[in-house]
Amino acid sequence: MEKMVDKRTLSNRPNQDAHTDTLVSAGVHPLLARLWAARGVVSPTETDTSWQRLQPPTTLTHSRLAAAALADAIQAGKRLLIVADYDCDGATACAVGLRALRAMGAQVDFIVPDRFATGYGLSPEVVELAANHEAGRPDLLLTVDNGIASVEGVEAARRLGMEVIITDHHLPGNELPQALAIVNPNQPECGFASKHLAGVGVIYYLMMSLRAELRQRGIYPANGGPRLDALADLVALGTVADVVTLDANNRILVAQGLARIRAGRMQPGIRALFAVASREPARASSADLGFMLGPRINAAGRLADMGIGIHCLTTDDETQALALARQLDEINQQRRQIEARMRDEAFASIESADQQIGATVTVYHPDWHQGVVGLVASRLKETYWRPTIAFAPDGDDYLRGSGRSIPDVHMRDALDLVSKRCPQAIAKFGGHAMAAGLTLHKQAYDLFLTAFDEAVQELTGQKEFQAVIETDGSLETGYANAEVARLLQTQIWGAGFPAPVFRDHFEVVHQRLLKDRHLKLVLRRGHQQFDAIWFNHANLLPTQIEAAYRLDLNVWNGRVSAQLLIEHASAADGSRHGS
């Protein structure tokens, strides 16, 4: 079967000349002005990443109510327990909550739901564990990065005499939990301007509100209290790792966190994670957070205990932080091995299937690991460019699935439609547009396959989807150098604000394979010659190509030069295959 990756097409983002001119007039570098304008930036104020431009906490619904309840609990000496999530966003959110609350005098500990035993969020099972916590039954539960769907869990907590404050960013269902307060920019009628806060961003905002409440009560003087900007590195890591849209507000949070990291002012755990990933904090980028640090934290929640990650992010002991980071690195290596095996099995299953892929891809294997199916779904989605769900066993009667989608398909809406039409199939589900999770009755798997495909076709009116690489057009020859590569590397790129991909014609001067997997190239454009590499591409190219590429820095033996990272290449007119 031919894979969709071979059929990708290129499309240029429209130029926004008027907005580009406005930014240039304000002193923005001309290339950055063009790139930012193409990503929706219309005003110089949107490029300002100073703390003063951050949306105020007062506009986040229930933030004052939740802050007052936390302040009351702190002053009364009550016990607080954070209910975290088992991904990087949940771990960093828990770390922000623990560090900030302890700095403000709270008695607080944490608990993480077990992915395999208690499932996601504040379930009744997690409430039971919280009630029997080793430090004693807490008076107040504080969820981070979860809870918006925990109707039964909140009710169970209240029956046991524990109040609940929910901080979350996921889309709510039809019924909201009866919590003491819900802080979530995506809950109904919340007027907060940035709907894309990660879970760590939401708890960070609540901690700002709590500090303001304690100032108002005279516990701290005006502008006094703990320095919450010291937690910006944690906020940046969780925001990037959770792949939320980097709108103007999130770019401020990430920029401030990276600034602290580059200046060497970071948590010991963050420093240790950079060390085990062999990355230099002084040159930290959002890509380092998303592709180097984030996966090492996530691996603990996928295969082991996210408590390891949270302890790494909350310890002030540099030696302990490094030991925990090394443990996380070892778990991540195990994760990569398991993922590679599952990915190969998934591709083999699809390639050998008698039926053609429809509007969706759904796979299941009885030996797969629940914690890794989301990564397999992501790889299949990128390959076949279809909304994809991968399932693993969940006991004898259920399957646990993780889905990844494409821009054309809202994953949660599709699952909602299936749930309404086949209520006997899905036991529970949740998520958002690009990713979702669900528990499926095992005997309903075949029914789900058909229903999911039909739901996607009905919602989109399409049976096939075309993968498109959005590019920023040609890179001006004067900017194809190491200085500009360094400039681009220091900017904030990510979900909803993607890193630049340029598109140009080149002559292939030389090419060879590295480790039988990667294509190493020397390319020429006009009078300029570039080193280039196409990772995980083992086929030689024609002598004349059109390529989509990123401009990157290559440092070798103290020499710094521009290097092109190839994303896609195809034969240009009149080309012939090289040797």
C-alpha positions in Angstrom: 0.0 0.0 0.0 1.3 3.4 -0.9 1.7 5.7 2.1 0.2 9.2 2.2 3.6 10.7 3.1 4.6 10.3 -0.6 1.6 12.4 -1.7 2.2 15.5 0.3 1.8 18.8 -1.5 3.2 22.2 -0.8 1.2 25.4 -0.3 2.5 28.9 0.5 1.1 30.9 3.3 -0.5 34.1 1.9 1.7 37.2 2.3 0.3 39.8 4.6 2.1 42.8 3.1 0.3 45.5 5.0 0.9 43.8 8.4 4.5 43.1 7.4 5.1 46.8 6.7 3.6 47.7 10.0 5.9 45.4 11.9 9.0 46.5 9.9 8.1 50.1 10.7 8.1 49.2 14.4 11.7 47.9 14.1 11.0 44.2 13.6 13.6 42.3 11.4 12.1 42.2 7.9 12.1 38.4 7.7 10.6 38.0 11.1 8.0 40.6 10.2 7.0 38.6 7.1 6.9 35.3 9.0 4.9 36.7 11.9 2.4 38.5 9.7 1.8 35.3 7.8 0.9 33.7 11.2 -1.7 36.3 12.1 0.3 38.9 13.9 -1.1 42.3 13.0 0.3 44.6 15.6 3.8 45.2 17.2 2.2 44.8 20.6 1.7 41.1 19.8 5.4 40.6 19.5 6.0 42.0 23.0 6.7 39.1 25.3 7.2 41.1 28.5 5.2 40.2 31.6 3.3 43.4 31.3 1.5 42.1 28.2 0.1 39.0 30.0 -3.7 38.7 30.2 -4.7 39.6 33.8 -5.8 36.8 36.1 -8.9 38.6 37.2 -10.6 37.8 33.8 -10.3 34.1 34.4 -13.7 32.8 35.7 -13.7 31.7 39.3 -10.0 32.5 39.8 -10.9 34.9 42.6 -13.3 32.5 44.2 -10.8 29.7 44.0 -8.0 31.9 45.4 -10.2 33.0 48.3 -10.9 29.3 49.1 -7.2 28.4 49.0 -6.3 31.4 51.2 -8.9 30.4 53.7 -7.5 26.8 53.7 -3.9 28.1 54.2 -4.9 30.4 57.1 -6.9 27.6 58.7 -4.0 25.2 58.4 -6.0 22.7 56.3 -4.5 19.9 54.4 -4.4 20.3 50.6 -3.8 17.5 48.1 -3.1 18.2 44.4 -4.5 15.6 42.0 -2.2 15.7 39.0 -2.2 14.1 35.6 0.3 11.7 34.2 1.7 13.7 31.3 4.2 16.5 31.1 1.6 19.2 31.4 0.1 17.6 34.5 3.6 17.1 36.0 4.7 20.7 35.5 1.3 21.9 36.7 1.6 19.9 39.8 5.2 21.2 40.3 4.0 24.8 39.9 1.2 24.2 42.4 3.4 22.5 45.0 6.2 25.1 44.8 3.9 28.1 44.8 1.5 26.8 47.5 4.4 25.7 49.8 6.0 29.1 49.3 2.7 30.7 50.5 2.5 28.6 53.6 0.2 25.7 52.6 0.3 22.2 53.8 0.2 20.4 50.5 1.1 17.1 48.9 0.2 15.4 45.6 -1.2 12.2 44.2 -1.1 11.0 40.5 -3.8 8.7 39.1 -2.4 5.4 37.9 -3.0 5.2 34.1 -3.5 1.5 34.3 -5.4 1.1 37.6 -7.5 4.2 38.2 -7.6 5.8 34.8 -7.6 9.5 34.0 -8.7 12.4 36.2 -10.5 12.6 39.6 -12.3 9.3 39.4 -14.1 7.8 42.5 -11.1 5.4 42.8 -8.7 8.3 43.0 -10.9 9.9 45.6 -10.7 6.8 47.7 -6.9 6.8 47.4 -6.8 10.5 48.4 -9.1 9.9 51.4 -6.5 7.3 52.6 -3.4 9.4 51.9 -0.5 8.7 54.1 -0.4 12.3 55.4 -4.0 12.1 56.5 -7.3 12.8 54.8 -7.1 16.1 52.9 -9.6 18.8 53.5 -9.4 20.2 49.9 -8.5 18.5 46.6 -7.0 20.7 43.9 -7.0 19.1 40.4 -4.4 20.2 37.8 -4.8 19.5 34.1 -7.9 17.4 34.8 -11.2 17.4 36.6 -13.6 19.1 34.2 -15.3 15.8 33.4 -15.0 14.4 36.9 -18.7 14.6 37.9 -18.7 11.4 39.8 -15.3 12.0 41.4 -16.3 15.4 42.8 -19.5 13.9 44.2 -17.5 11.1 45.8 -15.1 13.6 47.4 -17.9 15.7 48.8 -19.5 12.7 50.3 -16.3 12.0 52.2 -16.1 15.6 53.4 -13.5 16.9 50.9 -14.1 20.0 48.9 -12.7 20.2 45.3 -11.3 23.0 43.3 -10.8 22.2 39.6 -8.2 23.7 37.4 -8.3 22.4 33.9 -8.1 23.4 30.2 -9.9 20.6 28.5 -13.3 21.1 26.8 -16.2 20.5 29.2 -19.0 18.0 28.6 -22.7 18.6 29.0 -22.5 18.5 32.8 -20.1 20.3 35.0 -18.9 18.9 38.3 -20.3 20.5 41.5 -16.9 21.7 42.6 -16.2 24.6 45.0 -14.8 26.4 42.0 -13.8 25.6 38.4 -11.0 27.5 36.8 -10.9 26.7 33.1 -10.8 29.2 30.3 -12.9 26.8 28.2 -15.8 26.5 30.6 -19.1 28.2 29.5 -19.2 32.0 29.7 -15.6 32.4 30.7 -14.4 35.7 29.2 -10.7 35.0 29.4 -9.1 36.2 26.1 -6.7 33.2 25.7 -8.6 29.9 25.3 -5.4 28.0 24.7 -3.8 27.9 28.2 -2.3 24.6 29.0 -3.1 23.0 32.4 0.2 24.4 33.8 -0.9 27.9 32.6 -4.2 27.6 34.4 -2.7 26.7 37.8 0.0 29.4 37.3 -2.8 32.0 36.8 -4.5 30.7 39.9 -1.3 31.0 41.9 -1.1 34.7 40.8 -4.7 35.2 42.0 -3.8 33.5 45.3 -0.9 35.8 45.9 -3.0 38.8 45.1 -5.6 37.6 47.6 -3.0 37.2 50.3 -1.7 40.7 49.6 -5.3 42.0 49.9 -5.6 40.3 53.3 -2.4 41.9 54.5 -0.4 38.6 54.6 2.0 40.2 52.1 2.7 43.8 51.4 1.7 45.3 48.1 3.9 43.7 45.4 5.2 41.3 48.1 5.1 37.5 48.4 6.9 34.8 46.5 8.4 35.5 43.1 6.2 33.4 40.8 8.2 34.3 37.8 10.8 31.9 39.1 8.4 29.1 38.0 8.3 30.3 34.4 10.6 27.5 33.2 8.1 24.9 34.4 5.2 26.8 32.7 7.1 27.0 29.5 7.9 23.3 29.5 4.4 22.2 30.1 2.9 24.6 27.6 5.2 23.5 24.8 5.0 19.8 25.7 1.2 19.8 25.6 1.2 21.2 22.1 -1.4 23.9 22.8 -1.7 26.8 20.4 1.0 29.3 21.0 -1.2 32.4 20.9 0.2 35.8 22.0 -0.4 35.0 25.7 1.2 31.6 25.6 4.1 33.0 23.6 4.8 35.3 26.6 4.8 32.4 29.0 7.1 30.4 26.9 9.4 33.3 26.1 9.8 34.2 29.8 10.5 30.6 30.7 13.1 30.2 28.0 14.7 33.5 29.0 15.2 32.2 32.5 16.6 28.9 31.2 19.1 30.6 28.9 20.2 32.8 31.8 20.9 29.7 33.9 18.0 30.5 36.4 16.0 27.3 36.3 14.8 24.5 38.6 17.4 21.9 39.4 15.2 19.3 37.6 15.1 21.4 34.4 18.8 21.8 34.5 19.3 18.0 35.0 16.9 17.2 32.1 19.0 19.4 29.8 22.1 17.6 30.9 20.8 14.0 30.3 19.4 15.2 26.9 22.9 16.6 26.0 21.4 20.0 25.3 22.9 23.4 26.2 20.5 25.5 28.4 22.2 28.8 27.2 20.9 28.0 23.7 17.5 26.5 24.8 14.7 26.6 22.2 11.0 25.7 22.3 12.0 22.6 20.3 14.3 21.5 23.1 11.3 21.7 25.5 9.0 19.8 23.1 11.2 17.1 21.7 14.0 16.6 24.3 12.7 17.4 27.8 8.9 16.8 27.4 9.3 13.2 26.1 11.5 12.3 29.1 8.9 13.5 31.5 6.0 11.9 29.6 7.8 8.5 29.6 7.3 8.2 33.3 3.6 8.5 33.0 3.5 6.2 30.0 5.5 3.3 31.5 6.1 3.9 35.2 5.1 6.4 37.8 4.8 10.1 37.0 5.7 10.8 40.6 9.3 10.4 39.4 8.9 13.3 37.1 7.2 15.4 39.7 9.9 14.8 42.2 12.5 15.7 39.6 10.8 19.0 39.0 10.2 19.9 42.7 13.5 18.9 44.4 16.0 21.6 45.2 18.8 19.1 45.6 20.9 19.1 42.4 22.3 15.6 43.0 18.9 14.1 43.5 17.5 16.0 40.5 20.2 14.5 38.3 19.6 11.0 39.6 15.9 11.4 38.9 16.6 12.8 35.4 18.8 9.9 34.6 16.0 7.5 35.7 13.6 9.4 33.4 16.1 9.1 30.6 16.3 5.3 31.0 12.5 5.0 31.1 12.3 7.1 27.9 14.8 4.7 26.2 12.5 1.8 27.1 9.6 3.8 25.7 11.3 4.3 22.4 12.0 0.6 22.1 8.4 -0.4 22.9 7.1 2.3 20.5 9.3 1.1 17.6 8.1 -2.5 18.0 4.4 -1.4 18.2 4.8 1.0 15.3 6.3 -1.7 13.1 3.4 -4.1 14.0 0.9 -1.4 13.2 2.3 -0.7 9.8 2.5 -4.4 9.0 -1.1 -4.9 10.1 -2.3 -2.0 7.8 -0.2 -3.0 4.9 -1.4 -6.6 5.0 -5.1 -5.8 5.4 -7.4 -6.7 2.6 -9.5 -3.6 2.7 -8.3 -0.1 1.7 -8.0 2.6 4.3 -11.2 4.7 4.5 -11.6 8.1 6.1 -9.9 6.9 9.3 -7.3 4.5 10.5 -8.0 2.3 13.5 -5.6 -0.4 14.8 -5.5 -2.8 17.8 -3.1 -5.5 19.0 -3.6 -7.6 22.1 0.1 -7.2 23.2 0.3 -3.4 22.9 1.1 -1.1 25.8 -1.6 1.3 26.9 0.9 4.1 27.6 2.3 4.1 24.1 -0.7 3.8 21.8 -1.0 7.6 21.5 2.5 7.8 20.0 1.7 5.0 17.6 -1.5 6.8 16.6 0.4 10.0 16.0 2.9 8.3 13.7 0.1 6.6 11.7 -1.7 9.9 11.4 1.3 11.6 10.0 1.9 8.7 7.5 -1.6 8.2 6.2 -3.0 11.6 7.0 -6.2 10.3 8.5 -7.7 10.7 12.0 -6.2 7.7 13.8 -7.0 5.7 16.9 -4.7 2.9 18.3 -6.1 0.5 21.0 -4.5 -1.7 23.6 -6.2 -4.2 26.0 -7.7 -2.8 29.2 -8.5 -5.9 31.3 -10.6 -8.7 29.8 -13.6 -6.7 28.7 -12.3 -3.3 27.5 -9.9 -1.6 25.1 -8.1 1.6 25.9 -7.7 3.9 22.9 -5.8 7.0 22.1 -6.5 9.1 19.0 -4.7 11.8 17.0 -6.4 13.9 14.3 -5.7 16.2 11.4 -6.9 19.8 11.0 -9.9 18.8 8.9 -11.4 16.6 11.7 -12.4 17.5 15.3 -11.6 14.2 17.1 -13.8 14.8 20.1 -16.8 15.8 18.0 -16.4 12.6 16.0 -16.3 10.5 19.1 -19.2 12.3 20.5 -21.2 11.5 17.4 -20.2 7.8 17.6 -21.1 7.7 21.3 -24.6 9.1 20.7 -25.3 6.6 17.8 -23.6 3.6 19.5 -24.0 4.1 23.2 -23.2 0.5 23.8 -19.8 0.8 22.2 -17.9 3.6 24.1 -17.7 3.3 27.8 -16.2 6.8 28.2 -14.2 9.3 26.2 -12.7 12.8 26.3 -10.3 15.2 24.7 -10.2 18.0 22.2 -9.9 18.7 18.5 -6.5 17.1 17.8 -6.3 14.4 20.4 -8.7 12.3 22.5 -8.8 9.1 24.6 -11.6 6.6 25.0 -12.4 3.3 26.7 -14.2 0.8 24.3 -16.2 -2.3 25.1 -14.0 -5.0 23.6 -16.9 -6.8 21.7 -17.9 -3.5 20.1 -14.5 -3.0 18.3 -15.8 -3.9 14.8 -18.9 -1.8 15.3 -16.7 1.1 16.3 -14.5 0.8 13.3 -17.5 1.4 11.0 -19.2 4.0 13.1 -16.0 6.1 13.5 -15.3 6.1 9.8 -18.9 7.0 9.0 -18.9 9.8 11.6 -15.8 11.4 10.2 -17.2 11.2 6.7 -20.4 12.8 7.8 -18.8 15.6 9.7 -16.4 16.5 6.9 -18.1 15.3 3.7 -14.8 13.7 2.7 -13.5 10.1 2.4 -9.9 11.2 1.7 -7.7 14.0 3.0 -4.7 15.6 1.4 -1.6 16.2 3.4 -0.3 19.8 2.8 3.0 21.2 3.9 2.5 25.0 4.5 5.6 26.9 3.6 6.7 30.5 3.8 7.7 30.6 0.2 11.2 31.3 -1.0 13.9 32.4 1.5 15.5 35.6 0.3 19.2 34.8 -0.6 20.5 37.5 1.7 18.9 35.7 4.7 20.2 32.2 3.9 23.0 32.3 6.5 24.0 31.3 10.0 23.2 34.7 11.5 19.5 34.4 10.4 19.4 30.8 11.4 20.4 31.8 14.9 17.8 34.5 14.9 15.1 32.1 13.9 16.2 29.6 16.5 15.7 32.0 19.4 12.1 32.8 18.5 9.0 31.1 19.9 7.6 28.5 17.5 5.1 25.7 18.1 1.5 24.6 17.7 -0.5 27.2 15.9 2.6 29.3 15.4 4.8 26.9 13.4 8.5 27.2 12.8 9.3 28.6 9.3 9.5 26.2 6.4 10.8 27.6 3.2 10.5 26.4 -0.4 13.1 26.7 -3.2 14.7 25.0 -6.2 18.1 23.5 -5.8 20.7 21.6 -7.7 21.9 18.4 -5.9 25.7 18.6 -6.0 26.3 15.6 -3.9 24.3 13.0 -1.9 25.1 10.0 0.3 23.3 7.9 2.9 24.2 8.1 6.6 23.6 4.8 8.6 21.4 3.7 5.7 18.7 5.9 7.0 19.4 9.6 6.5 20.2 11.4 3.2 23.2 13.8 3.5 23.2 16.4 0.7 25.2 19.3 -0.7 22.8 21.7 -2.5 23.3 24.7 -4.7 21.0 27.6 -5.3 22.5 30.3 -7.5 25.9 31.1 -6.2 25.2 29.7 -2.7 26.0 26.2 -1.6 24.5 24.5 1.5 24.9 21.4 3.5 21.6 19.7 4.0 20.1 16.6 5.6 16.9 14.7 5.2 16.3 12.5 8.3 14.7 9.1 7.9 14.8 9.3 4.1 16.9 6.7 2.3 16.1 7.3 -1.4 18.4 9.3 -3.6 17.1 12.5 -5.2 17.1 13.8 -8.8 19.7 16.4 -9.7 17.2 19.2 -9.8 14.7 19.4 -6.9 12.1 21.6 -5.3 12.5 21.3 -1.6 10.6 22.4 1.6 13.2 23.0 4.3 14.0 24.6 7.6 17.0 26.8 8.1 19.1 25.5 10.9 22.5 26.0 12.6 25.2 23.4 12.2 28.1 23.5 14.7 31.0 21.2 13.9 34.6 21.5 15.3 33.9 25.1 16.4 32.6 26.1 13.0 29.1 27.5 12.8 27.3 27.4 9.4 23.8 27.3 8.0 22.3 23.9 7.3 19.1 23.0 5.6 16.8 20.4 7.2 14.7 18.9 4.4 11.0 18.3 5.1 10.0 17.3 1.6 11.6 17.2 -1.9 10.4 16.4 -5.4 11.8 16.5 -8.9 11.9 19.8 -10.6 11.3 20.1 -14.3 14.0 18.5 -16.5 15.7 16.7 -13.6 17.4 13.3 -13.7 18.4 11.0 -10.9 21.7 11.6 -9.3 24.3 9.0 -8.3 
